[in-house]
Amino acid sequence: MRRVWAFAVLALLAAAATQAAEQSVTFTSGDEKGMGVLVAPAGKGPFPAVIVIQEWWGLNDWVKQQARALAQQGYLALAPDLYRGKVADKQEEAHQLMMGTPRDRAMRDLQGAYRYLQSRPDVKKDRIGVIGWCMGGGYALQLATVEPALKAVVAYYGTPPTDPAAVAAIKAPVMGNYGAEDKGPAPDLVKAFEDALTKAGKPADIKIYPGAGHAFANVNNPWGGYRKEAADDAWARTTAFLAKHLKG
């Protein structure tokens, strides 16, 4: 009986050792303090890192799940809380939170998150990327225009920059996952962005999924627009892309 108990304890300890460590963190954001959730892989690192940017709902459980999934892949994942503790579950409320969040403050938070990751001894400072969905996808692309040392950018149905100077400022390879039935951004805008990246000699991997609309990768899509096949394919492409540019 004692031997069985000992084996059970060892099994629990081994399982705990392989689980990602999760904690709330704060970091400098201009003259203020930003906040977020940090999920670290098992082990002592240093690890490649990914900034995980929320949808317009806020830093909800689904976004945290994406950070945990990335930690399982071996990345130290930091999900900044751009709404400073507020989370919406209704579209009207989400719209109000998004519109009420100053873009300059959000960008300061994201740049503060980037600097925070660079300051950590368990992070590979030259292997930091960013991923975002919806509103967060747009912010991910915008962050790439002001942080040239980023090594990878993944945008899920995020509005791309249209200013040629902004496109020229992007140094990191870009992956985009978009829906052919999306109206914001529409496929024509996405294709124009891809053409601009190609013309500027920027590495780009953009895919537009037939039959998919906005937020097709979120199983909690309130419009019934979750598309499992497209979501699974986009995630497989995303993890391969991040591994190539952050681990390779």
N, C-alpha and C positions, 0 to 999 in steps of 0.2 A: 504493500500500500504506500509506504514511504517513497519507494522508487517511482511509482506512478505519479505521486504528488510532485516529486522533484522534476520529473520530465515535463509535467504540466507547467510548472513555474518557469523552467528553461524555455519552453515554447512561447509563453507569454512575453518573457524578456526579449526573445529573438524577434517576435512580431513587433514589439515596441521599438526596437532598435532600427527596424526598417521603415517605420512610419515617418512621414515628414513632420518637422517641427513648425508650428504655426504660432504667430504672436502679432499683437498690435504694435505698431511703431510710429514714431513721429520724426519729422525731419524739417530742416529749414526750408522755407518757401518765401523768398524775398525777406520782408520784415515780419512775416508771420510763421506759423507752424503748420505744416501739412501733416496728414495722417494717412495710415493705410494698414493693410494686412500683409505680413511677410510670411511666406511659406518656404522653408529650406529643406532640401533633400537630406536623406540620411548620409552620415559621413561628415568629414571635417572640411572638405573643399581644398582649395578654392574652386568655386563653381562658375560656369557661365550664368548669366542672369537675364531675366525678362521682366520688363514693366508691363503690367496687365491692366488695360484701361476699360472701364465699365461702359455699359450701354446707358441709355438715358434714364433707366430705372434707378441707377445708383449702384453702390457697392453691395449688391444683394448676394444671396446664397449661390446663384448660378455663376456669377463672376468669381466668387471664391472657389467654386468647384473647378473652374478653368485654371486658376492659380495652383490648386492642389494637383491637378492633372499634369501641369508643366513641371512641378516639383518631382512628381513620379518619374518624369523623363530626365531628371538630373539637373534641372535649372533652379536657381534661387529666384523665386517669383515674388514680386512686390506689386500689390494692387492698391494704388492710391485712392483715397476716398475724396473724390472731387466735390461731393455735396456736403462734406464735413458732418457725416453722421446721419443724413437724411436719406431715406429709401422710399420709392414710390411703388405701388402695386396697381395704380390706375393710370390710364394714358394721360388724362388731363393733368394729374399731379406730376407725372414724369415730365410733361411738356413745360409746366411751370418751373420745375427745378432746373431743367436744362437751360431755359431762357433766362432764368434768374441767376445763373452761375456766370460771373464775369469770365470771359475767355482769357483775359490776361492773367487772372488769378489761377485758372485751371492750368495754363501753360507754366506759370511759376511753380505750381505743385508738381507738374510732370518733370520739369527741369530739376527741381529739388529732389525728386525721387531718383532721378538719374545720378545726381551728384552723391546722394546718400549711398546708392549701390557702389559707386566708385570708391567711396571711403571705407567700405567694409573689407576687412582682411580675408573674408571667405568668398570674395567675388573676384573673378578674373576681369580686371578693369577694361581690358580690350576686347571683351566678349559679352557685350550687353546689347540686347535687342528690345523690341517693343511690339506688343500685339494689342489690338483693340477691336471692338465690335460696335457697329452703328455709330453713335456719337463718338465712341472711343476709337473707332477706326479712323475717323477724320482727325482726331487729336493725335493718333499715332503717326499719321502722315505729316501733320503739322510739326510734330516734335522732330521728325527727321530733317525738316528744313532749317532747324536752329541748333541741332546737335549733330554735327558732321561725323563724330566718332562712333555713332551707333553702327552696329554691325549687321542688323537685320530688322526689317519692318514688315509686319503682317497686318493688313487691314481687311476686316470683314465688313462689307457694304458700308464703308466709310466714305464720305464725300471727299474726293481728291482735290488737291490744289489746281488752279487753272492759270495762275500767274507764271509765265515762263521763268521768271527769276526764282520763284519758289521751287519749281521743278529742278532748275539747275543747281539749287542749293542742296538737294538730296544726294548724299554720297552712298548711303547704305543700299544693298539690294532690297527690292520691294516685291512682296507677294500680295496679291489681291484676290479675294473671294467674293464674287458678286452674283446677284440673281438677275436672270434675263427679264423677269416680270417686275423688277423693282422700279419704282418711280422716283426714288430719292436715295442714292443717285441713279439716274436712268442709264441704261447700257451705252448710249451714245456718249455720255460724259466720261464713262469709264474707258471706253475705247479711245477717246481723245487723249485721256491721261496716259494710257499705255503708249499711244503713238508719240506723245511728247517725251516720255521717258526713253523710248527707243531712239528717237531723233537726237536726243541729248547724250546718247551713249550710256544710259543708265541700265544696270541689270534689273530686269522686271519679269515677273511670272504672274500674269493676270488671267484668271479664269472666270468666265460668266456661265452660270449653270442654267441650262434650259429648264423651264417649268418652276423655277425657284423665285420667290419674291424676297422682300426685306425680312431680315432676321431669320432666314431659313435654317440657321445652325442652332437656334435656341429651341430646345424641346418645350419650353414654356411659352412659346410664341402665342400671344393672345389673339392673333388674327387667324390661327389655324394654319400658319404658313410653314411650320416645321417640315423639312424634307430630309428624312434620315439618310437616304443614299447620297445626296449632295453634302450633307453635314459630315458624314463619315469620310467621304472623299476629300473634302476641304481640310479636315483635321489630319488625315494621313499626309496630305501635301504640306500642311503647316509644320508638322513635326519633322518631316524630312528636310524641309527648308531651314528650319531653325538648327537642326543638327549639322547641316552642311556649313552654315555660316557662323554658328556659335561654338560648335564642338570640333569642327574639322580643322 
